[in-house]
């Protein structure tokens, strides 16, 4: 496989992993009815996935810099397939925790290797690696949630079919990984590097990283909320086809996030954050208002507006942060980027789950919208503090 073809293949592979990450979202209400757990448990299941990703990034985030991209990606695919099978045949809520934890480990192992590969294979002097990273993530999440919602709604075996189709896609990806060139030239033996790998900030760039990381905080708190509670909020607003509607909530956010990155790909990274922040605040205000007033049309319109700002904010932040990485530390720096991202997604989601359990989904949505709008404003201000 050529380097150009490998670039697009790796982007498609990342989309596939992110499709798998959002596929359970439309099924959470089925699991709740089947096993009778609370909204807090629902957000904990999401948080277990994010915490497992963090563990994988902290332990193995730089591994592909040392032993090569291909071995790490093959291991991640194998883990992801096992996790899909656990979720497909889960007989109780405990299996959801186990399946999502294993899926988080697989995604975390794959994420830094894929991010490093995109930078390895991109055309020299371009930002196409960061762009494809964000677009693949957004469209992968949108397709995973929407297709799973449609399959759950209209196909027999609502908690089985989506997972088995994903297993098939993951298995088909294995020959592609074997065919791609290995961009890491100087590799070490596994036994020499199989120990905790510390995600790294390039020397002298700690302040820049901290300021730029506020963009991830702003964008990923939105992603975390929509992937955990978004389907439940949408289902409460719309009569009929609840599972498809639940998947459409995530798809609206992520789909418009991907489109906005494609349309505004030529915008400077700092300007992208300055555009994305106000658009996010507008979308968040619409989401909160629609939930209080019980207006489903306003909710989905606001989700699309929010997704547009979310995508541009994420694109600008990722471009600035990955630009800090030196070639020999690409996976390590990418790992730290995603540590910040998944912390931003998981911790607020659990808090919102607790708020929802005690005060209801409407109150949790208003709290979420207010907090996310504040973080979006902070991210915009941060672009003026460091140049």
C-alpha positions in Angstrom: 0.0 0.0 0.0 1.3 3.5 -0.9 1.8 6.2 1.7 -1.0 8.2 0.2 -3.4 5.2 0.3 -2.2 4.4 3.9 -3.1 7.9 5.0 -6.7 7.5 3.9 -6.9 3.9 5.2 -5.7 5.0 8.6 -8.3 7.8 8.7 -11.1 5.3 7.7 -9.8 2.9 10.5 -10.1 5.7 13.0 -13.7 6.4 11.8 -14.4 2.7 12.3 -13.2 2.7 15.9 -15.3 5.8 16.6 -18.3 4.2 15.0 -17.9 1.4 17.5 -17.6 3.9 20.4 -21.0 5.5 19.7 -22.9 2.4 18.6 -24.1 1.6 22.2 -25.6 5.0 22.7 -29.1 4.3 21.1 -29.2 1.0 23.1 -28.7 2.4 26.5 -32.5 2.9 27.0 -33.0 -0.8 26.1 -30.4 -1.8 28.6 -32.1 0.4 31.3 -35.5 -1.2 30.7 -34.0 -4.7 30.6 -31.9 -4.5 33.7 -33.5 -1.5 35.6 -30.4 0.6 36.3 -30.4 4.4 36.9 -29.1 7.2 34.7 -26.1 7.4 37.0 -25.2 3.9 36.1 -25.7 4.8 32.4 -23.1 7.6 32.6 -20.8 5.3 34.6 -20.8 2.8 31.7 -19.8 5.7 29.4 -17.2 6.9 31.9 -15.6 3.4 32.2 -14.9 3.5 28.5 -13.2 6.9 28.8 -11.2 5.9 31.9 -10.0 2.8 30.1 -8.9 4.9 27.2 -7.0 7.1 29.7 -5.3 4.1 31.2 -4.3 2.8 27.7 -2.9 6.2 26.8 -0.9 6.5 30.0 0.4 3.0 29.8 0.9 2.6 26.1 0.5 6.0 24.6 4.0 6.1 23.2 4.3 2.4 22.4 4.0 2.8 18.7 6.8 5.3 18.6 9.1 2.5 19.8 7.8 -0.8 18.3 6.0 0.5 15.2 2.5 1.5 14.2 1.4 -1.8 12.7 1.9 -4.1 15.7 0.0 -1.7 18.0 -2.9 -1.3 15.5 -3.2 -5.1 15.1 -3.3 -5.5 18.9 -6.0 -2.8 19.1 -8.1 -4.4 16.5 -8.0 -7.8 18.3 -9.0 -6.1 21.6 -11.8 -4.2 19.8 -13.3 -7.4 18.3 -13.3 -9.1 21.7 -15.0 -6.1 23.3 -17.7 -6.0 20.5 -18.5 -9.7 21.2 -18.7 -9.1 24.9 -21.2 -6.3 24.3 -23.2 -8.3 21.8 -23.8 -11.2 24.1 -24.0 -9.3 27.4 -26.4 -11.0 29.8 -26.2 -8.3 32.6 -25.1 -4.8 33.3 -21.8 -5.9 34.6 -20.9 -7.2 31.1 -21.5 -3.7 29.8 -18.9 -2.4 32.2 -16.5 -5.1 31.1 -17.2 -4.7 27.4 -16.9 -0.9 27.5 -13.7 -1.1 29.5 -12.1 -3.4 27.0 -13.3 -1.3 24.2 -11.8 1.8 25.9 -8.4 0.0 26.2 -8.5 -0.9 22.5 -9.5 2.6 21.4 -6.8 4.1 23.6 -4.1 1.9 22.2 -5.3 2.6 18.7 -5.8 6.4 19.1 -2.2 7.5 19.6 -0.9 5.1 17.0 -3.5 6.3 14.4 -2.8 10.0 15.2 1.0 9.4 14.8 0.4 7.5 11.6 -1.7 10.3 10.1 1.1 12.8 10.8 3.6 10.2 9.4 1.7 9.8 6.1 0.4 13.3 5.5 1.9 15.4 2.7 4.9 17.3 4.0 4.1 20.8 5.1 0.3 20.2 5.3 -2.1 20.0 8.2 -4.1 17.2 6.5 -3.3 14.7 9.3 -5.0 16.8 11.9 -7.9 17.6 9.6 -8.5 14.0 8.8 -8.2 13.1 12.4 -11.0 15.4 13.4 -13.2 14.7 10.4 -12.9 10.9 10.7 -13.7 11.1 14.4 -16.8 13.3 13.9 -18.2 11.3 10.9 -17.4 8.0 12.6 -19.3 9.0 15.8 -22.2 10.2 13.6 -22.4 7.1 11.5 -22.0 4.8 14.4 -24.8 6.3 16.4 -27.2 6.8 13.4 -26.7 3.4 11.9 -27.0 1.7 15.3 -30.2 3.6 16.0 -31.7 2.5 12.7 -30.7 -1.1 13.2 -32.1 -1.1 16.8 -35.3 0.4 15.6 -36.0 -1.7 12.5 -33.8 -4.9 12.6 -34.3 -8.0 14.8 -31.8 -8.5 17.5 -31.6 -4.8 18.6 -28.6 -5.3 20.9 -26.8 -7.8 18.7 -26.8 -6.8 15.0 -24.8 -3.6 15.2 -22.0 -5.3 17.1 -21.7 -8.2 14.8 -21.5 -5.9 11.7 -18.8 -3.9 13.5 -16.9 -7.2 14.2 -17.0 -7.9 10.5 -15.7 -4.4 9.6 -12.8 -4.7 12.1 -11.8 -8.1 10.8 -11.7 -6.7 7.2 -9.4 -3.9 8.4 -6.7 -6.4 9.6 -5.3 -7.1 6.1 -5.2 -3.3 5.4 -3.0 -2.8 8.5 -0.7 -5.6 7.4 -0.4 -4.0 3.9 0.4 -0.4 5.0 4.1 0.6 5.3 5.7 0.9 8.7 6.7 4.5 9.2 8.7 3.9 12.4 12.2 3.2 11.1 14.1 2.6 14.4 12.2 0.1 16.4 13.0 -1.5 19.7 12.0 -4.9 21.1 8.7 -5.2 22.9 10.3 -6.4 26.2 12.4 -3.3 26.3 9.5 -0.9 26.1 6.5 -2.7 27.6 6.2 -0.5 30.6 4.2 2.6 31.4 4.9 5.2 28.7 4.6 8.8 29.9 2.7 11.0 27.5 4.9 14.0 26.9 4.8 17.7 26.3 7.6 19.0 24.1 10.3 20.8 26.1 9.6 24.4 26.7 6.0 24.3 25.5 4.1 23.5 28.7 2.3 26.9 28.9 1.3 26.7 25.2 -0.1 23.2 25.7 -2.1 24.2 28.8 -3.7 27.2 27.0 -4.4 25.3 23.8 -5.8 22.3 25.8 -8.8 24.5 26.9 -10.1 24.0 23.4 -10.3 20.2 24.1 -12.0 20.8 27.4 -14.7 22.9 25.7 -15.3 20.5 22.8 -15.1 17.2 24.6 -17.4 18.0 27.5 -20.1 18.5 24.7 -19.2 15.2 23.1 -19.3 13.4 26.4 -22.7 14.7 27.3 -24.3 13.9 23.9 -22.9 10.4 23.8 -24.1 9.5 27.3 -27.3 11.5 27.9 -28.1 13.0 24.5 -30.2 10.0 23.3 -32.2 10.0 26.5 -32.9 13.7 26.2 -34.0 13.4 22.5 -36.2 10.3 23.3 -38.0 12.4 25.9 -38.8 15.1 23.4 -40.1 13.0 20.4 -42.9 10.5 20.1 -42.3 7.3 18.1 -39.1 5.7 16.7 -37.3 6.5 20.0 -34.1 4.5 19.3 -33.6 6.1 15.8 -34.2 9.5 17.4 -31.7 8.8 20.1 -29.1 7.9 17.5 -30.0 11.0 15.5 -29.1 13.3 18.4 -25.5 12.2 18.4 -25.4 12.1 14.6 -26.6 15.7 14.4 -23.8 16.9 16.7 -21.1 14.8 15.2 -22.2 15.0 11.6 -22.3 18.8 11.5 -19.1 18.8 13.4 -17.4 16.8 10.6 -19.0 19.0 7.9 -17.8 22.2 9.5 -14.3 21.0 9.6 -14.4 20.2 5.9 -15.9 23.6 5.0 -13.6 25.6 7.2 -10.4 23.5 6.8 -8.5 26.4 5.4 -9.2 28.7 8.4 -6.2 29.4 10.7 -6.3 27.4 13.9 -6.7 30.3 16.3 -9.4 31.9 14.2 -11.2 28.5 14.0 -11.4 28.5 17.9 -12.6 32.1 17.9 -15.4 31.2 15.4 -16.3 27.9 17.1 -16.6 29.3 20.6 -19.5 31.8 20.0 -21.3 29.3 17.7 -21.0 26.7 20.5 -22.5 29.1 23.0 -25.4 29.8 20.7 -26.1 26.1 20.2 -25.9 25.4 23.9 -28.4 28.1 24.6 -30.7 26.5 22.1 -30.3 23.0 23.5 -31.1 24.2 27.1 -34.1 26.2 25.9 -35.5 23.4 23.8 -35.3 21.0 26.7 -37.0 23.3 29.1 -39.7 24.3 26.6 -40.0 20.7 25.2 -39.3 21.7 21.6 -37.8 18.8 19.6 -37.3 20.8 16.4 -35.4 23.5 18.3 -33.4 20.8 20.0 -32.2 19.2 16.8 -31.6 22.6 15.2 -29.5 23.6 18.2 -27.7 20.3 18.1 -26.7 21.0 14.5 -25.5 24.5 15.4 -23.7 23.2 18.5 -22.0 20.5 16.3 -20.8 23.1 13.8 -19.1 25.1 16.6 -17.9 21.9 18.3 -16.3 20.7 15.1 -14.5 23.9 14.3 -13.3 24.3 17.9 -12.0 20.7 17.9 -10.2 21.2 14.6 -8.5 24.4 15.7 -7.4 22.9 19.0 -6.1 19.7 17.5 -4.2 21.5 14.9 -2.5 23.8 17.4 -1.7 20.9 19.8 -0.4 18.4 17.3 1.8 21.2 15.8 3.7 21.1 19.1 4.9 17.5 18.6 8.4 16.7 17.3 8.6 13.7 14.8 10.1 11.3 17.4 7.4 12.0 20.0 4.3 12.2 17.9 2.4 9.3 19.5 3.5 10.5 23.0 2.2 14.0 22.5 -1.0 12.6 20.8 -1.5 10.4 23.9 -1.4 13.5 26.2 -3.8 15.3 24.0 -6.4 12.5 24.3 -5.8 12.2 28.1 -7.0 15.8 28.4 -9.9 15.1 25.9 -11.3 12.0 27.6 -11.0 13.4 31.1 -13.0 16.4 29.7 -15.6 13.9 28.4 -15.8 11.4 31.3 -15.8 13.4 34.5 -18.5 15.9 33.5 -20.7 13.0 32.2 -20.7 11.2 35.5 -21.5 14.5 37.3 -24.4 15.1 34.9 -25.6 11.5 35.5 -25.8 12.1 39.2 -27.6 15.5 38.7 -30.0 13.8 36.3 -30.7 11.0 38.8 -31.6 13.4 41.6 -33.0 16.4 39.7 -34.0 15.1 36.3 -32.7 15.3 32.7 -33.9 18.8 32.2 -31.9 20.2 35.1 -28.9 18.2 34.0 -29.1 19.6 30.5 -29.3 23.2 31.7 -26.3 22.6 34.0 -24.3 21.0 31.2 -25.1 23.8 28.8 -24.1 26.5 31.2 -20.8 24.8 32.1 -19.9 24.0 28.5 -20.6 27.6 27.4 -18.3 28.8 30.1 -15.5 26.5 28.9 -16.1 27.6 25.3 -15.6 31.2 26.3 -12.4 30.3 28.2 -11.0 28.6 25.1 -11.6 31.7 23.0 -9.9 33.9 25.5 -6.9 31.5 25.7 -6.1 32.1 22.0 -5.4 35.7 22.9 -3.1 34.9 25.8 -0.5 32.9 23.8 0.8 33.4 20.3 
